[in-house]
Amino acid sequence: MGFWSHVVEPGFFGSQAVQNALLAGGVVAAISGVVGVFTVLRGQSFAGHSFGDISATGGSAASLLGLNPLVGFVGMGLVAAGCMEAIGVRRVRGRDVATGIVLGLALGVSALFLYLDTTVHSTTGAVTTVLFGSLFTIPASTVPVVVGCSAGVLAVTLLLYRPLLLSSVGDDIAAARGVPVRLTGAVFLLLMSVAVSLSAVTVGAILSTALLIGPAATALRVAKRPGTAMVVAAATGLVAVWLGSLLAYDSYSWPPTHHGWPVSFFIVALVFVIYLAVDLGHWWQQRRRDTTAAPTTGLSGPER
């Protein structure tokens, strides 16, 4: 108990706000890691990043109308995914163009809603919540919704595991195996939009990409199989969120201000540190293999 008393501040596990944060944040981190593996494999990281920015439009609109931000985040994410699919996602270039068009429009509307939030309600709290998240202020009534949406995304992702994997390797190969490539891609866009929207509730719209891409990229560095990578990515995101929440809670006792640091900062920083450590480890192992496999100098046979 002596060690833990120095690591965990009193009241951490007994706080209802912390319990809500650990449950909702942990579930969202896990599902983001699972979806993120396919996002990286399919080369749709830009789309994932764009969903984070686009979901800010829904979050700011919900705040302006006095609704739960989660409704705005998820609703706008689904609308954006539908628009991208309607414009065209058959080729990588087409996906980027469609994403860019929808992203540009959404950012403009988001700027308008955030401006109205600050002028109509005379407060900047909505801007901070939408852009940088509010993990410790998630209402208890929102947690079951977050868990339910995450469970739905996980179920559909596991159901589409094989079609997604085949289409990630190549559309032609997937089509030859009878996979409905266009439908599979459209469904995955919807899954990605929901995952990003849920993570926007925890770390904010701007930083939501960190939970989607960071753990997945880390997992794909250490795991050879996609299934294993999904488990590693989920665990990595879970550790980042839980440890980040602990550090944010403890930071209220840190000098000199004792005001606390944003939990989103700790989560994103931990994701980056974990990825950097794994990447350096991978580089070191590769260097050792190359050194071991290097041929010895000297001449043999007719060259002597």
PAZAPA-4460 file (N, C-alpha, C; in steps of 0.05 Angstrom, whole numbers, plus 32768, in hexadecimal, padded with zeros to 4 digits):
% residues 304
    n_x    n_y    n_z   ca_x   ca_y   ca_z    c_x    c_y    c_z   seq   type   mol
   8010   7FE8   8000   8000   8000   8000   8011   8019   8000     1      M     A
   802A   8017   800C   803B   802F   800D   8042   8038   7FF1     2      G     A
   8049   8025   7FDF   8051   802D   7FC4   803A   8039   7FB5     3      F     A
   8023   802C   7FB6   800C   8035   7FA7   8001   8050   7FB1     4      W     A
   8006   8056   7FCB   7FFD   8070   7FD5   800C   8087   7FC9     5      S     A
   8025   8081   7FC0   8034   8096   7FB2   802E   8097   7F95     6      H     A
   8023   8082   7F89   801D   8082   7F6D   8000   808B   7F67     7      V     A
   7FEE   8082   7F78   7FD1   8088   7F73   7FC8   809B   7F89     8      V     A
   7FBE   80B2   7F81   7FB4   80C6   7F94   7F9B   80BB   7FA2     9      E     A
   7F96   80C3   7FBB   7F7E   80B9   7FC9   7F64   80C1   7FBB    10      P     A
   7F51   80AE   7FBA   7F37   80B3   7FAE   7F36   80AD   7F91    11      G     A
   7F4C   80A3   7F85   7F4C   809D   7F68   7F37   8088   7F61    12      F     A
   7F39   8071   7F6D   7F27   805B   7F66   7F0B   805F   7F71    13      F     A
   7F08   8070   7F85   7EEE   8075   7F91   7EDE   808B   7F83    14      G     A
   7EEA   8099   7F71   7EDC   80AF   7F63   7ECB   80A4   7F4D    15      S     A
   7EB1   80AD   7F4D   7E9F   80A5   7F38   7EA8   80AF   7F1D    16      Q     A
   7EB3   80C7   7F1C   7EBC   80D2   7F03   7ED3   80C2   7EF7    17      A     A
   7EE5   80B9   7F09   7EFC   80A8   7F00   7EF2   808D   7EF6    18      V     A
   7EDF   8081   7F04   7ED4   8068   7EFC   7EC7   806A   7EE0    19      Q     A
   7EB8   807F   7EDC   7EAC   8083   7EC1   7EC1   8086   7EAC    20      N     A
   7ED6   8095   7EB3   7EEC   809A   7EA0   7EFB   8081   7E99    21      A     A
   7F01   8071   7EAD   7F10   8058   7EA8   7EFF   8044   7E97    22      L     A
   7EE5   8042   7E9D   7ED5   8030   7E8E   7ED0   8039   7E71    23      L     A
   7EC7   8052   7E6E   7EC1   805C   7E53   7EDB   805F   7E43    24      A     A
   7EEF   806A   7E50   7F09   806E   7E41   7F16   8054   7E3A    25      G     A
   7F15   8041   7E4C   7F21   8027   7E46   7F13   8018   7E2F    26      G     A
   7EF9   8019   7E2F   7EEA   800C   7E1A   7EEF   8019   7DFF    27      V     A
   7EEF   8033   7DFF   7EF4   8042   7DE6   7F10   803D   7DDC    28      V     A
   7F23   803D   7DEE   7F3F   8038   7DE5   7F42   801C   7DD9    29      A     A
   7F35   8008   7DE5   7F37   7FED   7DDA   7F2A   7FEB   7DBF    30      A     A
   7F13   7FF6   7DBB   7F06   7FF4   7DA1   7F14   8005   7D8C    31      I     A
   7F20   801B   7D94   7F2F   802B   7D81   7F48   801C   7D78    32      S     A
   7F55   800D   7D8A   7F6B   7FFD   7D82   7F64   7FE7   7D6E    33      G     A
   7F4E   7FDA   7D73   7F45   7FC5   7D60   7F3F   7FD0   7D45    34      V     A
   7F2F   7FE5   7D43   7F29   7FF1   7D2A   7F42   7FFE   7D1D    35      V     A
   7F53   8008   7D2E   7F6B   8015   7D24   7F7D   8003   7D15    36      G     A
   7F7E   7FE9   7D1C   7F8F   7FD6   7D0E   7F87   7FD4   7CF1    37      V     A
   7F6D   7FD2   7CEB   7F64   7FD1   7CD0   7F67   7FEC   7CC2    38      F     A
   7F65   8002   7CD1   7F69   801C   7CC6   7F85   801F   7CBB    39      T     A
   7F99   8016   7CCA   7FB4   8017   7CC1   7FB9   8004   7CAA    40      V     A
   7FAF   7FEC   7CAC   7FB3   7FD8   7C97   7FA6   7FE1   7C7C    41      L     A
   7F90   7FEF   7C7E   7F82   7FF8   7C66   7F8C   8013   7C5C    42      R     A
   7F9F   801F   7C69   7FAA   8038   7C61   7F96   804F   7C63    43      G     A
   7F85   804F   7C77   7F71   8063   7C7A   7F75   8074   7C93    44      Q     A
   7F8E   8079   7C9A   7F95   8089   7CB1   7F8B   80A6   7CAD    45      S     A
   7F8D   80B0   7C95   7F84   80CB   7C8F   7F66   80CD   7C94    46      F     A
   7F57   80B9   7C8C   7F3A   80B9   7C90   7F34   80B9   7CAE    47      A     A
   7F44   80A9   7CBD   7F40   80A8   7CDA   7F45   80C2   7CE7    48      G     A
   7F5A   80D0   7CDF   7F60   80EA   7CE9   7F4A   80FE   7CE2    49      H     A
   7F40   80FC   7CCA   7F2B   810E   7CC1   7F11   810A   7CD1    50      S     A
   7F0B   80F1   7CD7   7EF2   80ED   7CE7   7EF4   80FB   7D02    51      F     A
   7F0C   80FC   7D0E   7F0F   810A   7D27   7F09   8128   7D24    52      G     A
   7F13   8134   7D0F   7F0D   8151   7D0A   7EF0   8155   7D03    53      D     A
   7EE5   8142   7CF3   7EC9   8145   7CEA   7EB6   8142   7D01    54      I     A
   7EBC   8130   7D14   7EAB   812B   7D2A   7EA8   8144   7D3C    55      S     A
   7EBC   8156   7D3B   7EBB   816F   7D4A   7EA3   817F   7D42    56      A     A
   7E9B   817D   7D28   7E83   818B   7D1F   7E6A   8182   7D2E    57      T     A
   7E68   8167   7D31   7E51   815D   7D3F   7E52   8163   7D5D    58      G     A
   7E6A   8162   7D69   7E6C   8168   7D85   7E66   8185   7D8B    59      G     A
   7E6F   8197   7D7A   7E6A   81B4   7D7E   7E4C   81BA   7D79    60      S     A
   7E40   81AC   7D66   7E23   81B1   7D61   7E13   81A7   7D78    61      A     A
   7E1A   8190   7D84   7E0C   8185   7D9B   7E0E   8198   7DB3    62      A     A
   7E26   81A3   7DB7   7E2A   81B6   7DCD   7E19   81CF   7DC9    63      S     A
   7E18   81D8   7DB0   7E08   81F0   7DAA   7DEA   81EB   7DB0    64      L     A
   7DE1   81D3   7DAA   7DC5   81CD   7DAD   7DBE   81C2   7DC9    65      L     A
   7DD3   81BF   7DDA   7DCE   81B5   7DF5   7DCA   8197   7DF6    66      G     A
   7DD5   8188   7DE3   7DD3   816B   7DE2   7DEC   815E   7DED    67      L     A
   7DEB   8144   7DF1   7E03   8135   7DF9   7E17   8135   7DE2    68      N     A
   7E30   813D   7DE7   7E43   813E   7DD1   7E47   8124   7DC3    69      P     A
   7E43   810E   7DD1   7E47   80F3   7DC5   7E34   80F0   7DAD    70      L     A
   7E1C   80FA   7DB0   7E08   80F8   7D9A   7E13   8107   7D81    71      V     A
   7E1E   811E   7D85   7E28   812E   7D6F   7E41   8121   7D62    72      G     A
   7E53   8117   7D73   7E6B   810A   7D69   7E64   80F2   7D57    73      F     A
   7E54   80E0   7D62   7E4E   80C7   7D53   7E3C   80CE   7D3B    74      V     A
   7E29   80DF   7D3E   7E17   80E6   7D28   7E26   80F2   7D11    75      G     A
   7E37   8106   7D16   7E46   8112   7D01   7E5A   80FF   7CF4    76      M     A
   7E66   80ED   7D05   7E78   80D9   7CF9   7E6A   80C7   7CE5    77      G     A
   7E52   80BE   7CEC   7E43   80AD   7CD9   7E3C   80BC   7CC0    78      L     A
   7E34   80D5   7CC2   7E2D   80E5   7CAB   7E46   80E9   7C99    79      V     A
   7E5D   80EE   7CA6   7E75   80F2   7C96   7E7D   80D9   7C88    80      A     A
   7E7B   80C2   7C95   7E81   80A8   7C88   7E70   80A3   7C70    81      A     A
   7E56   80AA   7C73   7E43   80A6   7C5D   7E4A   80B9   7C45    82      G     A
   7E52   80D1   7C4B   7E5A   80E5   7C36   7E73   80DB   7C28    83      C     A
   7E87   80D2   7C37   7E9F   80C8   7C2A   7E9A   80B0   7C17    84      M     A
   7E88   809F   7C20   7E81   8088   7C10   7E72   8090   7BF7    85      E     A
   7E60   80A4   7BFA   7E50   80AD   7BE3   7E61   80BB   7BCE    86      A     A
   7E76   80CA   7BD8   7E87   80D9   7BC5   7E99   80C6   7BB5    87      I     A
   7EA3   80B1   7BC3   7EB3   809E   7BB5   7ECB   8095   7BC5    88      G     A
   7ECD   807B   7BCA   7EE4   806F   7BD8   7EEF   8056   7BCA    89      V     A
   7EEB   8055   7BB0   7EF3   803C   7BA2   7F12   803A   7BA1    90      R     A
   7F20   8050   7B9E   7F3D   8050   7B9D   7F48   8061   7BB3    91      R     A
   7F62   805D   7BB9   7F6E   806C   7BCF   7F6D   808A   7BC9    92      V     A
   7F72   8091   7BB0   7F71   80AE   7BA9   7F55   80B9   7BAC    93      R     A
   7F41   80A9   7BA4   7F25   80B1   7BA8   7F1E   80B4   7BC5    94      G     A
   7F28   80A2   7BD6   7F23   80A4   7BF3   7F2E   80BE   7BFE    95      R     A
   7F46   80C5   7BF6   7F53   80DD   7C01   7F44   80F6   7BF8    96      D     A
   7F3B   80F6   7BDE   7F2C   810D   7BD4   7F12   8110   7BE3    97      V     A
   7F04   80FA   7BE6   7EEA   80FB   7BF4   7EED   8103   7C11    98      A     A
   7F02   80F9   7C1E   7F08   8101   7C3A   7F0E   811E   7C3C    99      T     A
   7F1F   8128   7C2A   7F26   8144   7C2A   7F0E   8157   7C26   100      G     A
   7EFC   8150   7C14   7EE5   8160   7C0F   7ED3   8162   7C27   101      I     A
   7ECD   814B   7C33   7EBC   814A   7C4B   7EC9   8158   7C62   102      V     A
   7EE3   8154   7C65   7EF2   8160   7C7C   7EF2   817E   7C7A   103      L     A
   7EF6   8189   7C62   7EF6   81A6   7C5F   7EDB   81B2   7C66   104      G     A
   7EC6   81A6   7C5D   7EAB   81B0   7C64   7EA6   81AF   7C82   105      L     A
   7EAD   8198   7C8E   7EA7   8194   7CAA   7EB7   81A7   7CBC   106      A     A
   7ED0   81AD   7CB5   7EE0   81BF   7CC5   7ED4   81DB   7CC4   107      L     A
   7ECB   81E3   7CAD   7EBE   81FE   7CAB   7EA5   8200   7CBC   108      G     A
   7E94   81EB   7CBB   7E7C   81EB   7CCB   7E82   81E9   7CE9   109      V     A
   7E97   81D9   7CEF   7E9F   81D6   7D0B   7EA9   81F1   7D17   110      S     A
   7EB8   8200   7D07   7EC1   821A   7D10   7EAA   822D   7D16   111      A     A
   7E95   822B   7D05   7E7D   823C   7D09   7E6F   8234   7D23   112      L     A
   7E6B   821A   7D28   7E5D   8211   7D40   7E6D   8217   7D59   113      F     A
   7E88   8214   7D58   7E98   821B   7D6F   7E97   8239   7D75   114      L     A
   7E96   8249   7D60   7E93   8266   7D64   7E78   826C   7D71   115      Y     A
   7E63   825F   7D67   7E49   8264   7D73   7E48   825A   7D90   116      L     A
   7E56   8244   7D96   7E57   823A   7DB1   7E62   824F   7DC4   117      D     A
   7E77   825D   7DBB   7E84   8270   7DCD   7E75   828B   7DCE   118      T     A
   7E66   8292   7DB9   7E58   82AB   7DB9   7E3C   82A9   7DC5   119      T     A
   7E2E   8294   7DBE   7E12   8291   7DC8   7E12   828A   7DE5   120      V     A
   7E24   8277   7DED   7E24   826E   7E09   7E39   827D   7E1A   121      H     A
   7E49   828E   7E0D   7E5E   829E   7E1A   7E70   828D   7E2B   122      S     A
   7E79   8276   7E20   7E8B   8264   7E2F   7E9D   8256   7E1B   123      T     A
   7EB6   8250   7E24   7EC8   8241   7E13   7ECA   8224   7E1C   124      T     A
   7EBA   821C   7E2F   7EBA   8200   7E39   7EB4   81EC   7E23   125      G     A
   7EA0   81F3   7E12   7E99   81E0   7DFD   7EAF   81DB   7DEA   126      A     A
   7EBE   81F1   7DE4   7ED5   81EE   7DD1   7EEA   81DB   7DDC   127      V     A
   7EF0   81DE   7DF6   7F04   81CC   7E02   7EFA   81B0   7E03   128      T     A
   7EE1   81AC   7E0A   7ED6   8191   7E0B   7ED6   8183   7DF0   129      T     A
   7ECD   8191   7DDC   7ECB   8185   7DC1   7EE7   817F   7DB6   130      V     A
   7EFA   8192   7DB8   7F14   818E   7DAC   7F27   817D   7DBC   131      L     A
   7F25   817D   7DD6   7F39   816F   7DE7   7F2D   815B   7DFA   132      F     A
   7F13   8156   7DF9   7F07   8141   7E08   7F02   8149   7E25   133      G     A
   7EF3   8138   7E33   7EEC   813C   7E4F   7EE7   8121   7E5D   134      S     A
   7EFC   8111   7E5F   7EF9   80F6   7E68   7EEF   80F5   7E84   135      L     A
   7EF8   8107   7E96   7EEF   8106   7EB2   7ED3   8113   7EB6   136      F     A
   7EC8   811E   7EA1   7EAD   812A   7EA4   7E98   811B   7E94   137      T     A
   7E9E   8102   7E8C   7E8A   80F2   7E7D   7E73   80EB   7E90   138      I     A
   7E5B   80F2   7E89   7E44   80EB   7E9B   7E41   80CD   7E9D   139      P     A
   7E37   80C4   7EB4   7E32   80A8   7EB9   7E1F   809C   7EA5   140      A     A
   7E0B   80AD   7E9C   7DF7   80A4   7E89   7E03   809F   7E6D   141      S     A
   7E1A   80AB   7E67   7E27   80A8   7E4D   7E37   808E   7E4B   142      T     A
   7E41   8084   7E62   7E52   806D   7E62   7E45   8054   7E55   143      V     A
   7E2C   804D   7E5C   7E20   8036   7E4F   7E1D   8039   7E31   144      P     A
   7E18   8051   7E28   7E16   8056   7E0B   7E31   8051   7DFE   145      V     A
   7E46   805C   7E0A   7E61   8058   7DFF   7E68   803A   7DFE   146      V     A
   7E63   802C   7E14   7E68   800F   7E15   7E58   8000   7DFF   147      V     A
   7E3F   8007   7DFD   7E2E   7FFA   7DE9   7E37   7FFF   7DCD   148      G     A
   7E3D   8018   7DC6   7E47   801E   7DAB   7E61   8010   7DA5   149      C     A
   7E73   800F   7DB9   7E8D   8001   7DB6   7E89   7FE3   7DB1   150      S     A
   7E77   7FD7   7DC0   7E71   7FBB   7DBD   7E66   7FB5   7DA1   151      A     A
   7E55   7FC7   7D97   7E4A   7FC4   7D7C   7E60   7FC5   7D67   152      G     A
   7E72   7FD9   7D6A   7E88   7FDC   7D57   7E9A   7FC3   7D57   153      V     A
   7EA0   7FB9   7D6F   7EB1   7FA1   7D72   7EA4   7F89   7D65   154      L     A
   7E8A   7F86   7D6A   7E7C   7F6E   7D5F   7E7C   7F6F   7D40   155      A     A
   7E76   7F86   7D34   7E76   7F88   7D17   7E92   7F84   7D0C   156      V     A
   7EA6   7F8F   7D19   7EC2   7F8C   7D10   7ECA   7F6F   7D10   157      T     A
   7EC4   7F60   7D25   7ECB   7F44   7D26   7EBB   7F34   7D11   158      L     A
   7EA2   7F3C   7D0C   7E92   7F2E   7CF8   7E9E   7F32   7CDC   159      L     A
   7EA9   7F4A   7CD7   7EB5   7F50   7CBD   7ED3   7F4B   7CBC   160      L     A
   7EDE   7F3D   7CCF   7EFB   7F3A   7CD1   7F07   7F30   7CB7   161      Y     A
   7EFD   7F1A   7CAD   7F09   7F0E   7C95   7F06   7F20   7C7C   162      R     A
   7EED   7F2A   7C77   7EEB   7F3C   7C5F   7EFC   7F55   7C62   163      P     A
   7EFE   7F60   7C7A   7F0F   7F78   7C7E   7F2C   7F71   7C79   164      L     A
   7F34   7F5A   7C82   7F50   7F52   7C7F   7F57   7F4E   7C62   165      L     A
   7F45   7F41   7C53   7F4A   7F3C   7C37   7F4A   7F56   7C27   166      L     A
   7F37   7F67   7C2C   7F36   7F81   7C1E   7F4D   7F93   7C25   167      S     A
   7F59   7F8F   7C3D   7F70   7F9F   7C45   7F89   7F96   7C36   168      S     A
   7F8A   7F7D   7C2F   7FA0   7F73   7C1F   7F9E   7F7D   7C02   169      V     A
   7F86   7F7D   7BF7   7F82   7F87   7BDC   7F65   7F83   7BD3   170      G     A
   7F5A   7F97   7BC6   7F3E   7F95   7BBE   7F3A   7F7F   7BA9   171      D     A
   7F4D   7F7B   7B97   7F4A   7F67   7B83   7F4A   7F4B   7B8F   172      D     A
   7F5B   7F46   7BA2   7F5C   7F2C   7BAF   7F42   7F27   7BBE   173      I     A
   7F38   7F3C   7BCC   7F20   7F39   7BDB   7F08   7F34   7BC9   174      A     A
   7F07   7F42   7BB2   7EF1   7F3E   7BA0   7EF2   7F22   7B94   175      A     A
   7F0A   7F18   7B8F   7F0C   7EFD   7B84   7F03   7EE8   7B97   176      A     A
   7F04   7EEE   7BB1   7EFB   7EDC   7BC6   7EDD   7EE0   7BCC   177      R     A
   7ED0   7EF2   7BBD   7EB4   7EF6   7BC1   7EAD   7F0A   7BD6   178      G     A
   7EBF   7F1B   7BDE   7EBA   7F2F   7BF3   7EAD   7F48   7BE6   179      V     A
   7E97   7F52   7BF0   7E8B   7F6B   7BE6   7E9C   7F83   7BEF   180      P     A
   7EB0   7F8A   7BDF   7EC4   7F9D   7BE7   7EB8   7FB8   7BEE   181      V     A
   7EA7   7FC2   7BDC   7E9B   7FDC   7BE1   7E8B   7FDD   7BFA   182      R     A
   7E7B   7FC9   7BFF   7E6A   7FC8   7C17   7E7C   7FC6   7C30   183      L     A
   7E90   7FB5   7C2E   7EA2   7FB1   7C45   7EB0   7FCB   7C4C   184      T     A
   7EB9   7FD9   7C38   7EC7   7FF3   7C3D   7EB4   8008   7C49   185      G     A
   7E9B   8008   7C40   7E88   801B   7C4A   7E81   8015   7C67   186      A     A
   7E7E   7FFC   7C6E   7E78   7FF4   7C8A   7E90   7FFB   7C9C   187      V     A
   7EA8   7FF7   7C92   7EBF   7FFD   7CA2   7EC1   801B   7CA7   188      F     A
   7EBB   802B   7C93   7EBA   8048   7C98   7EA8   8050   7CAE   189      L     A
   7E90   8043   7CAF   7E7D   8048   7CC5   7E89   8040   7CE0   190      L     A
   7E95   8028   7CE0   7EA2   801F   7CF9   7EB8   8032   7D02   191      L     A
   7EC8   803B   7CF0   7EDE   804D   7CF7   7ED3   8068   7D01   192      M     A
   7EBD   8071   7CF4   7EB2   808B   7CFD   7EA7   8089   7D19   193      S     A
   7E9B   8073   7D20   7E90   8070   7D3B   7EA7   806E   7D4F   194      V     A
   7EBC   805E   7D49   7ED3   805B   7D5B   7EE0   8076   7D60   195      A     A
   7EE4   8085   7D4B   7EF1   809F   7D4E   7EDF   80B2   7D5E   196      V     A
   7EC6   80B1   7D59   7EB3   80C3   7D68   7EB3   80BC   7D85   197      S     A
   7EB4   80A3   7D8C   7EB5   809B   7DA8   7ECF   80A4   7DB5   198      L     A
   7EE5   80A2   7DA7   7EFE   80AB   7DB3   7EFF   80C9   7DB5   199      S     A
   7EF0   80D7   7DA4   7EEF   80F4   7DA6   7EE3   80FD   7DC1   200      A     A
   7ED1   80EC   7DCC   7EC5   80F2   7DE6   7EDA   80F1   7DFC   201      V     A
   7EEE   80E0   7DF9   7F02   80DC   7E0E   7F1A   80EF   7E0B   202      T     A
   7F26   80F1   7DF4   7F3E   8101   7DF0   7F39   8119   7DDE   203      V     A
   7F20   811D   7DD5   7F1A   8134   7DC4   7F1C   812E   7DA7   204      G     A
   7F0F   813F   7D97   7F0F   813A   7D7A   7F2A   813D   7D6D   205      A     A
   7F3A   8150   7D77   7F54   8154   7D6B   7F67   813D   7D70   206      I     A
   7F66   8131   7D87   7F79   811C   7D8F   7F6F   8100   7D8C   207      L     A
   7F57   80FD   7D82   7F4B   80E2   7D80   7F5A   80CF   7D6E   208      S     A
   7F68   80DA   7D5A   7F78   80C9   7D49   7F8D   80BA   7D57   209      T     A
   7F97   80C5   7D6E   7FAD   80B8   7D7D   7FA4   809C   7D86   210      A     A
   7F8C   809A   7D90   7F82   8080   7D99   7F7C   806D   7D82   211      L     A
   7F76   8077   7D6B   7F70   8066   7D54   7F89   805B   7D47   212      L     A
   7F9D   806D   7D43   7FB4   8065   7D33   7FCC   805C   7D45   213      I     A
   7FD1   806A   7D5B   7FE9   8064   7D6B   7FEA   8048   7D75   214      G     A
   7FD7   803E   7D84   7FD8   8022   7D8E   7FD9   800E   7D77   215      P     A
   7FCA   8013   7D62   7FCA   8000   7D4B   7FE5   7FFF   7D3E   216      A     A
   7FF1   8016   7D39   800C   8016   7D2D   8020   8008   7D3F   217      A     A
   801E   800C   7D59   802F   7FFE   7D6C   802B   7FE0   7D6B   218      T     A
   8012   7FD7   7D6B   800D   7FBB   7D6A   8017   7FAD   7D51   219      A     A
   8014   7FBB   7D3A   801D   7FAF   7D21   803B   7FAE   7D1F   220      L     A
   8049   7FBC   7D31   8066   7FBA   7D33   806F   7FA0   7D41   221      R     A
   805F   7F96   7D53   8067   7F80   7D64   8058   7F66   7D5E   222      V     A
   8041   7F68   7D50   8030   7F50   7D4B   8031   7F49   7D2D   223      A     A
   8033   7F2F   7D28   8034   7F26   7D0C   8018   7F21   7D01   224      K     A
   8005   7F1B   7D12   7FEA   7F15   7D09   7FD7   7F2C   7D0F   225      R     A
   7FC4   7F32   7CFD   7FB1   7F48   7D02   7FA1   7F44   7D1C   226      P     A
   7F99   7F2A   7D21   7F89   7F25   7D39   7F99   7F2B   7D52   227      G     A
   7FB2   7F23   7D52   7FC3   7F29   7D69   7FC8   7F47   7D6C   228      T     A
   7FCB   7F55   7D55   7FCF   7F72   7D55   7FB7   7F80   7D61   229      A     A
   7F9F   7F76   7D5B   7F87   7F82   7D66   7F87   7F81   7D85   230      M     A
   7F8F   7F6A   7D90   7F90   7F67   7DAD   7FA6   7F79   7DB9   231      V     A
   7FBD   7F7A   7DAC   7FD3   7F8B   7DB6   7FCB   7FA8   7DB4   232      V     A
   7FBE   7FB1   7D9F   7FB6   7FCC   7D9C   7FA1   7FD4   7DB1   233      A     A
   7F8E   7FC2   7DB6   7F7A   7FC8   7DCA   7F87   7FCB   7DE6   234      A     A
   7F9A   7FB9   7DEC   7FA8   7FBA   7E06   7FB8   7FD3   7E08   235      A     A
   7FC5   7FDB   7DF3   7FD6   7FF3   7DF3   7FC5   800C   7DF8   236      T     A
   7FAF   800E   7DEA   7F9D   8025   7DEF   7F92   8025   7E0B   237      G     A
   7F8B   800E   7E15   7F80   800B   7E30   7F94   8015   7E45   238      L     A
   7FAD   800C   7E42   7FC2   8015   7E54   7FC6   8033   7E53   239      V     A
   7FC6   803E   7E3B   7FCB   805B   7E38   7FB4   806B   7E45   240      A     A
   7F9B   8062   7E42   7F85   8071   7E4D   7F85   806F   7E6C   241      V     A
   7F88   8056   7E76   7F87   8053   7E93   7F9F   8060   7EA1   242      W     A
   7FB7   805D   7E96   7FCE   806A   7EA3   7FCC   8088   7E9F   243      L     A
   7FC3   8091   7E88   7FBF   80AE   7E84   7FAB   80BA   7E97   244      G     A
   7F96   80AB   7E9D   7F82   80B5   7EB0   7F8E   80B7   7ECC   245      S     A
   7F9E   80A3   7ED3   7FAB   80A4   7EED   7FBE   80BC   7EF0   246      L     A
   7FCE   80C1   7EDB   7FE1   80D7   7EDC   7FD2   80F2   7EDD   247      L     A
   7FBC   80F4   7ECD   7FAD   810D   7ECE   7FA1   8112   7EE9   248      A     A
   7F97   80FD   7EF6   7F8C   80FF   7F11   7FA1   8107   7F25   249      Y     A
   7FB9   80FA   7F23   7FCF   8101   7F35   7FD9   811D   7F31   250      D     A
   7FD7   8127   7F18   7FE4   8141   7F12   7FD7   8158   7F21   251      S     A
   7FBF   8153   7F2D   7FB3   8169   7F3C   7FC3   816E   7F56   252      Y     A
   7FD4   815C   7F5E   7FE4   8160   7F76   8001   8168   7F6E   253      S     A
   8006   816C   7F54   8022   8173   7F4C   8026   8191   7F4F   254      W     A
   803D   8199   7F59   8044   81B5   7F5A   804C   81BF   7F3E   255      P     A
   804C   81D9   7F38   8046   81EE   7F4C   8029   81F7   7F4C   256      P     A
   8019   81EF   7F37   7FFE   81FB   7F34   7FE9   81EB   7F42   257      T     A
   7FEC   81D0   7F43   7FD8   81BE   7F4F   7FBD   81C0   7F41   258      H     A
   7FBD   81C6   7F27   7FA4   81C9   7F17   7F9F   81B0   7F06   259      H     A
   7FB2   819F   7F04   7FAE   8187   7EF4   7FB4   818B   7ED6   260      G     A
   7FBC   8175   7EC9   7FC2   8176   7EAC   7FAC   8167   7E9D   261      W     A
   7FA7   816E   7E84   7F92   8161   7E75   7F97   8143   7E71   262      P     A
   7F83   8133   7E76   7F86   8116   7E73   7F8C   810F   7E56   263      V     A
   7F82   811E   7E43   7F87   8118   7E26   7FA4   811B   7E20   264      S     A
   7FB2   812E   7E2D   7FCF   8131   7E28   7FDE   8117   7E31   265      F     A
   7FD8   810D   7E48   7FE5   80F6   7E52   7FE0   80DD   7E41   266      F     A
   7FC7   80DA   7E38   7FC0   80C3   7E27   7FD0   80C4   7E0D   267      I     A
   7FCF   80DB   7E00   7FDD   80DD   7DE6   7FFB   80DA   7DE9   268      V     A
   8006   80E6   7DFF   8023   80E4   7E04   802B   80C7   7E09   269      A     A
   801B   80B8   7E18   8021   809C   7E1D   8020   808B   7E04   270      L     A
   800C   8090   7DF3   800A   8082   7DDA   8023   8087   7DC9   271      V     A
   802C   809F   7DC8   8044   80A6   7DB9   805D   8099   7DC5   272      F     A
   8060   809A   7DDF   8077   808E   7DEC   8078   806F   7DE8   273      V     A
   8061   8063   7DEA   8060   8045   7DE6   8067   803E   7DCA   274      I     A
   805D   804D   7DB6   8064   8048   7D9A   8082   804D   7D96   275      Y     A
   808C   8063   7DA1   80A9   8069   7D9D   80BA   8053   7DA9   276      L     A
   80B3   8049   7DC1   80C2   8034   7DCE   80C2   801A   7DBD   277      A     A
   80AA   8013   7DB3   80A8   7FFB   7DA2   80B7   7FFE   7D88   278      V     A
   80B6   8016   7D7D   80C4   801B   7D63   80E2   8019   7D67   279      D     A
   80EC   8025   7D7D   8109   8023   7D82   8111   8007   7D88   280      L     A
   8101   7FF7   7D96   8107   7FDB   7D9B   8108   7FCC   7D81   281      G     A
   80F5   7FD1   7D6F   80F4   7FC3   7D55   810D   7FCA   7D45   282      H     A
   8115   7FE4   7D46   812D   7FEC   7D37   8146   7FDF   7D42   283      W     A
   8148   7FDD   7D5D   815F   7FD1   7D69   8161   7FB3   7D63   284      W     A
   814A   7FA5   7D63   814A   7F89   7D5C   8152   7F85   7D3F   285      Q     A
   8148   7F96   7D2D   814F   7F94   7D11   816D   7F99   7D0D   286      Q     A
   8178   7FAC   7D1B   8194   7FB2   7D19   81A5   7F9A   7D23   287      R     A
   819D   7F8D   7D38   81AB   7F76   7D42   81AA   7F5F   7D2F   288      R     A
   8193   7F5B   7D22   8190   7F46   7D0F   81A2   7F4B   7CF6   289      R     A
   81A3   7F64   7CED   81B3   7F6B   7CD7   81D1   7F68   7CDD   290      D     A
   81D9   7F6F   7CF6   81F5   7F6C   7CFE   81FD   7F4F   7CFF   291      T     A
   81EA   7F3E   7D0A   81F0   7F21   7D0D   81F2   7F14   7CF1   292      T     A
   81E0   7F1D   7CDF   81DF   7F10   7CC5   81F4   7F1B   7CB1   293      A     A
   8202   7F30   7CB9   8216   7F3C   7CA7   822C   7F28   7CA1   294      A     A
   8234   7F25   7C87   8248   7F12   7C80   8264   7F1B   7C8A   295      P     A
   8275   7F08   7C90   8290   7F0E   7C98   82A0   7F17   7C81   296      T     A
   82B4   7F28   7C86   82C5   7F32   7C70   82DA   7F1E   7C6A   297      T     A
   82E6   7F20   7C52   82FB   7F0D   7C4A   82F4   7F00   7C30   298      G     A
   8307   7EF4   7C23   8304   7EE8   7C09   8305   7EC9   7C0C   299      L     A
   82F8   7EBC   7BFA   82F9   7E9F   7BFB   82F9   7E95   7BDE   300      S     A
   82FF   7E7B   7BDB   82FE   7E6F   7BC1   8312   7E7B   7BAE   301      G     A
   8309   7E7F   7B94   831C   7E89   7B7F   8325   7EA6   7B85   302      P     A
   8316   7EB5   7B97   831E   7ED1   7B9B   8335   7ED3   7BAE   303      E     A
   833D   7EBE   7BBC   8353   7EC0   7BCF   836D   7EC4   7BC0   304      R     A
***
